[in-house]
Amino acid sequence: MNKNTLNRMKHLLCIFLVAAFGSIPFKANAYTERNMLQKATDETTLKNVLVMQQAWVPYPAYTDRTAWDALMGPNKQRLIEAGEKLLNYKWQLIPATAYLEYERTGDRKVMENPYGANTQALNTLMLAELAEGKGRFIDQLLNGVYMSCEMNSWVLSAHLPYQSSKRSLPDFREQVIDLGSGGYGALMAWIHFFFHKSFDKINPVVSLQMRAAIKERILDPYMNNDKLWWMAFHWKPGQIINNWNPWCNSNVLQCFLLMENDKDRLAKAVYRTMQSVDKFINFVKSDGACEEGTSYWGHAAGKLYDYLQILSEGTGGKISLFAEPMIRRMGEYMSRSYVGNGWVVNFADASAQGGGDPLLIYRYGKAVNSNEMMGFAAYLLEGKKPYATMGNDAFRSLQSLLCYNDLERVTPKHDTPNITWYPETEFCYMQNKDGLFLATKGGFNNESHNHNDVGTFSLYVNTIPVFIDAGVGTYTKQTFSKDRYTIWTMQSDYHNLPMINGISQKFGQQYKAINTTCNEKKHTFSTDIAGAYPAEAKVKSWIRSYTLDGRKLTIADNYVLSEVLASNQINFLTWGKVTFPSAGKVSIEVKGQKVELNYPSQFKAELETIKLNDPRLSNVWGKEIYCITLKTEEKKETGNYKFVIQQMK
């Protein structure tokens, strides 16, 4: 038995024990030296299996019109028409003041909007020319790539402070790699691959300049700078490794495989990406949950899949992690987090609406042999035909052409277990035949894209969210600064949680839940959230438990304080129509779904109306949501509360 097989058997045994006994000790720093990619091969072996001279590319040559017509199918006319709308597109110059706006006002969009329009135009024109093949879009592509090479930087203004200058204006003396520049580089590399001969007929300098720009902005900084935080080569406990890692590495890997034809240099570069991506896989907890939230699944697990797919193709299938159970669990997190009718569980910086890209989910599911994911991908289409993905992600657009026919033949099905328990990340989903879906969490308050939300819950009735997580507003400089937790959406008081002794939860690695368990037979989730509050809350223990029983959810709080400073307060976030029919009862109706919240007699209910002026929030919830605040005059060192949410017919 080889070492890798033995390690997998040990891991599976651990998972079985967790399932049997309900919980494992929670570690905020759950970094585990799995190093799956480095165990799969060493640099010498990698060098021997690399597919050189872009022979790994699974798409026809641009001039093979018969093959492209077959590949495009019903996408052909659609993509040509999209390209035609851009034949007179005016490539947008991004002025210095647009970059500076980020440090002046915190506004990211003034720079990102024209940037995104340009990259989307480039990708669409590339697809249109591949679809038609008559050269009609070549001049406009030439305009776009020429302008792109003339830019000082492909980095987004919000990320340019990673330069030594710490400023948001590009510094021509230094190139860093971020989400934007990596994607831009990969897009340019694909355009060069397909059309450099067409460009050379016009003027060879364009292709040379494209190569020089990709080398200067992606290839060289990746090999010469190991201090980019997302590479995680200098990771220390307490630091986050998030979606940036697989997202940037997948783009970098494309650039190297498409542009570098020296085998020694390519092997060193590819192995370096493997060492970096291993850091991300080590950081993610082995249960596979995406602690960044469902909105980030496509950028975290989804980009890991992209990376692994590119690596597999670039090595002729010799290096692959798709048989690893953890990689499959990471993929199935998306189908488990989907509630229905476009609604998803949205912990952290995630929107409550979404579901993901069906073509990405299908490809991932096929790679890891998950019928659950493939059926879910077809289910998301709601009977519509799958078409090629546009946007500005060249790799995903091209990959979608390879599988849309296969996805069309899959039987739509969203079939997930009644209980999904992530014992390391401490997420728990419960659903029943009466139409209730409960999402709860323990965890800690330094998760990636963290909200101070240890112990919170969301409740859905017949797929409609009733007790909600508001999500996050439009990103600004404040969102990822020291002032993040001055934003109300980040605070525990605007999650379904208690304010203990007048004190809210606090941000930090040390603020976490303990003794978090899930009893699958009893449909109960329990966690002690006292540790999520600072010392001034004077709380020894606060055990919150959720029990789902038919049409009823029971929430129990049992607490012990070391000192009483103020009355406790319980908060519930909701939307729709809220009324107070009598003492101890709150009636809530959302989109035809009715529930009644029953609360103990010592509490009095108040209602706060939260106006939503941010379109990222109002597009989901409407003009306002509500915080139901239960207050009591009672002051006790120990006590227990019970809240019952009853589904009404």
Residue, then its C-alpha position, 0 to 999 in steps of 0.5 A: m500500500n503506497k503512502n498516498t493511499l494510506n493517508r486517504m484511508k486515515h482521512l476517511l476513517c476520521i470522517f467516519l468517526v466524525a459522523a458517528f460521534g457528532s463533533i471534533p475539536f474545532k481549530a481556527n488554525a486548521y492548516t494541515e500539511r496535506n501537500m497533495l500536489q507535491k505528493a503527487t509528483d516532484e519537479t523532475t517527474l513533472k518536467n517529464v510529463l509536461v506537454m510542450q508547445q501548447a499541444w495540450v490545448p483542447y481546442p482546434a486551431y483558429t484556421d480549422r473552420t470545420a472543427w470550430d463549426a462543430l464545436m460552436g454548434p448553436n453558440k456560433q450565431r449567438l457569439i457572432e452577434a455579441g461580437e458585432k455589437l462591439l465592432n465600434y466599441k470605443w476602448q476606454l482609457i482609464p485616467a489617473t483620477a479613476y485610480l486615485e478615486y480609491e484612495r480619495t473616496g474609497d470608490r472602486k467602481v469608477m476604475e473597475n467599470p471601464y476596466g471590466a468593460n474592456t476585458q469583457a469586450l476582448n473576450t467577446l471579440m475573441l469568441a466571435e472571431l473563433a465562431e466566424g473565422k473570417g477576420r472581421f473582428i481581428d482589427q478590433l481585437l488588435n485595437g484592444v490588445y494594443m491598448s492593453c499593452e500600453m497600460n502601465s498595469w493590469v492591476l485593479s485600483a483596490h489592489l494596487p496598494y500591494q505595491s511598495s508605494k502603497r498607493s492606488l496609482p500604478d507605479f511603472r517601476e513595480q508589477v504585482i499580480d492580483l485577481g485583475s492582472g492575472g485574469y487579464g494576462a490569461l485573456m491576453a495569452w489566449i488571444h495571442f495563442f489563437f491570433h498571433k499569426s493573424f496579427d503578424k500579417i498586420n504587424p509582428v510588433v503587436s504579438l511581440q509586445m503582447r509577449a513582453a507585456i505578459k512576461e513583464r506583468i505575470l511571468d517575471p513577477y511570479m517567479n521573482n517575488d515570493k512575498l505576494w500574500w496570496m502565494a502564501f509562501h510565508w504563511k503564519p498561523g492566523q493569516i488567511i489563505n482564500n480564493w485569491n490563491p487558486w484564482c491567481n494561480s490558475n491564471v498564472l498557470q495558463c500564462f506559463l503553459l501558453m507562453e513559455n516553451d523552455k521546458d526547464r523554465l516551464a517545469k520550475a514555474v508549474y511546480r511553483t504554482m503547485q507549491s502555492v496551491d498546496k497552501f490553499i488546499n492545506f488551509v481549507k478544512s477537509d470537510g470541504a465547506c467554503e467559509e467565504g460564502t456561496s458567492y465565493w464558491g466559484h472563485a475558491a473551490g471553482k478556481l481550484y477546479d480550474y487550476l486542477q483542470i489546467l494542470s491535468e491538461g498540461t500534464g496529459g492527465k498525469i497529475s490530477l487530484f480529482a479522485e481525492p474525496m476532499i476535492r469532491r466535497m469542496g465541489e458539492y458544497m455548492s449543491r448542498s448550499y442551494v435552498g431553491n428558487g435561486w436562494v442560497v445559504n449566504f454566510a459571510d460576504a455572500s448574497a442570498q441569491g445565486g446558485g452558480d454557473p451551471l457549466l462550471i458546476y457540471r465540469y467540476g462534477k464530471a471531473v470528480n464523478s459527482n452525479e449530485m453536481m451534474g444533476f444540480a447543474a442541469y437543475l439550475l438551467e430550469g429547462k433552458k439550453p446551456y450556452a457558452t459562458m461569456g463575461n471576461d474569463a477566457f478559460r471558462s468561456l472556452q471550457s464551456l464550449l466543450c461541455y454544453n452538449d453533454l450538460e443538455r443531456v443530463t437529467p435535472k435533479h437537486d437531491t441532497p441529504n436532509i442533513t449536511w454537517y461540516p464538522e470542522t468548519e462548523f456549518c450545519y444544514m437541516q431540511n425536512k419534508d415540511g418545507l423547512f430549511l435551517a442553516t446554522k454555524g459555529g466557527f470563529n470571527n476571523e474567517s475569510h470575508n468574515h462577519n461577526d456571526v458565530g452561532t447565527f442561523s437562517l431559516y427558509v420556508n418552502t425555499i423562501p428566506v424568512f429569518i435572514d442574513a442580509g449579506v454585504g453591500t457594495y465593496t468600498k475601501q472601508t469593506f477591507s480596512k480597519d473600519r470593516y466592523t463599523i459597517w452594520t452588515m458585519q456586526s453580530d447585532y444585525h445577525n440572528l444572535p444575542m447581545i450579551n450583557g450589552i456587548s456584541q461579538k468581536f472580530g478576531q482569531q480568538y473569538k470562536a465557538i466551542n463544543t459545537t455538535c450536530n445530532e443528526k438523529k434528533h435534528t439538533f445543532s448546539t454550540d457554545i458561543a460565549g467565546a465569540y464575545p470579549a471579556e467585558a461581556k462577562v459570559k462564562s457560557w452561552i449554549r445556543s441550540y437549534t432543533l428542527d421538528g416538523r413545522k417548528l424550529t426551537i431555539a434555546d439559549n442557556y447561559v452563565l454570566s460571571e457578572v451582570l452588567a446589563s440586560n440581555q437582548i436577542n436580535f432577529l433579522t427578517w423582511g416582508k410583513v412584520t406584525f405583533p398580534s399579541a404579547g409574546k408573538v411576532s407574525i411574519e409573512v414573506k412572499g406568501q410564507k407565514v411564520e409565528l415567533n413565540y418568545p418568553s414573557q419577560f421580553k418586549a419586542e421592538l422593531e427597527t427598520i433598516k433602509l437599504n440604499d445600497p443596490r447590492l442589498s436592495n436588489v435582493w431584499g427590496k427597500e428595507i429589512y427589519c431587526i426584531t429586538l427582544k429586550t428584557e429588564e431581567k438581570k440574572e447570572t444564569g438563565n435560559y430562554k426558548f424561542v419557537i418559530q412555527q410555520m403557519k398554514 
